[in-house]
Amino acid sequence: MKPDLENDNLFPLFHGPQALESLVAQAWKNGGGLTRVIVSGEEWRLSVAEITQDGAFSRFPGISRQIALLTGQGVRLRLSDGTEREVVRVGEILTFSGDLDVEAVLVDGPVQVVNLMHPVSRACRMEAIRGGDAPFEAPAGAALLVAQGGWVFEGASGQPQTCRAGAYLVLPDGGGRVRSDEGGLLYCAALG
């Protein structure tokens, strides 16, 4: 375990589950939505976007993007490469290039989507984990975002933490194990 030098103690600073609403909402330039940033750095950015109306996404040349539905009926993306893709079910993850122009069309009202962005040269992944019997081993430094149900996180301290729908958790250096009953779903985003 590494010392937390910033706080002058021998234990790493670790915050338990946090509500998405506790994050500062940043308005989009085009007025079509809000973004709440969970993790941001040179290697990756994980956020939740609230899309409230049809409109264009910002372009991010050299960036790979992944989005997944969190709440709402879904969104269709019209890409400048001539394809149209959609995210209409929680648990589906759509990957596309930030080099493309993207027009978002809401299926039936506002949505929240999880948005992972990283340089094309850097390996990152987002996966949907479904609840069940087998626990999921989350890697160190991963960010977990609960879409459905309640999940229990157990890290190196052995102290279980419950994380419910609409909450996120950024894991400490040691990673940990998460589990949920049938019907639970979370998104796990991590480097590598």
N, C-alpha and C positions, 0 to 999 in steps of 0.2 A: 504494500500500500504506500502510495506517495504522500508526503506531507502536503498540506494545503498552506503554502507559504503566505498567500494573500491574507489569510485569516489567522496566521501565526498559531497553528495547532497541528497535531499529528494525524488528523483524520481528514479525508477529502470532503469537501463541501458537497452534500448531496441533498437535493430537495425531492420530496415525494411527489406524487401525482399532482398536477396543476390543471385547473379548468382552462379551456381555450379562451373563455371570456376574460380571463385575467391578463391576456396579452393585449398590447396596444394595437388597435385596428388602424391600418394605414389605407387611406382612400386611393383608388386607382386614378391615374391621370385622366382617363376618359370618363370617369364618374360611374362606370359600370359595375363596381364592386369594391370590396375591401380585402385586405390581406393581413393576416396575423402570422408573424414569423416565429417559428419554434426554435430553429437552429440556423445560424448564418455564419459563414466563414469563407475562406478562399477555396475550399475543396467542395463545399456543398451548401445548399440552402433548402430547408424544409419549412413549408408554410401551409396554412389553410386559407383558401380564398373563398369569399362569399361572392358569388356571381349573381347580381340582381337584375341584369337586363342583357339582351343580346348585344354583342359588340366585339371589337377586335382585342386580341391579346397583344401585349408588347412583344417585340422580337428580341431574341437574345442570341446573336450569332456566336457559334462555337460552343453552345450549351445544349446538353441533352435534357429533355424534360419528361417527367412522368406525372400523370395525374390519376386520381382515383376518387370516386364518389364517396362522400361522407354522409350527406343528407340531401334530400330532394329527389325529384323525378329524373334528373339526368341532364346532360348537355351534349349537343352534337358539335363537332369541330369540322369546319371546312378549311382544308389546308391548301396553301398555294401550289402544292405539287399536283393538285387536281383530285385528291382523295377527300372523302368525308368519313370521319370516324365518330364513334359515340361512346359515351360512358353513361350507362343507364342502370347499372346494378352495383350495389355496394360489394366490394371485393374484386372488381375488375380494375386492372391497371393498364392505362394507355401510355405508350412511349412515342414521342415524336421529337423532331429537331427544332430547336429554338431559332434556327436559320429561316424557318418558314413563316409566312404570314398566316395567321390563324384567326378565323372568324367564329365566335362562339354563338350558338343558338340554343336557348333554353328549351327543354322539352315541355315542361309544364310548371312554370314558376321558378323562383330562386333556388339555388343549390349551394352547398358547401363542397369544395373539393380539396383533397390533399395534393400538394404540389411539391415535387422533388426536382431540383435543378442542380446540375453539376457540369463542369467542363467536360467536353467529350473525351479529353485525355485522361480523366480521372474516373476510376471505377466506383460507382455507387449503385445501390439497388434499393428498391422498395418492394416488399412482398406483403400479401394479405395472408394472415394467419387465422385459421378458423379454430374455434374452441372444440374441445373433445377430451379424450382420455389422456393423450400424450402431452406432456409439457413441452414448450418451445424454448430452446436455448438461445437467448438473445445475445448478440455479440457486444463487446465492450464499446461504449460510446454511441450505441444505437439510440434512436428516438422511436418511442412507441406512441401510437395514437389510437385510442379505442373508438371504434365505430359502433359496436353493438355489445351489449352485455357487460358483465363485470369480470375483470381479470385480476389475478393475484401475482405480484412480482416478488420474487425472493432473490436477493443479492447475496454478496459475501457475508454480510452481517447476520444473515439468517432471519432478520426481522421482516415479515411479510407486509407488503403494502398493497392496498386495493385500489385499482384504477377503473373507473366506470366510463360509460359512453360520454363523449364530449370532453374527455381529459387526455392529457399527454404526460409522458414521463421520458426524460433524457437520462440514460443509464450512466452510472459511474464507470471508471476504468475497468472494473472486473466483469461487467456484463451481468447476466443473471438468467433466471428461469421464470417464465410466465406460463400461467395455466388458466383455463376457463372451462365452464360447462358448455354443453351443446348450445349452439346458437350465438356464441360469442364470436366477434370478429375484430381484429386489430390490424393496423398497418405498422410494419417495422421497416424503418429506413436506416441504412448504415453505409459506411464507406467500405470499399473492397468487394 
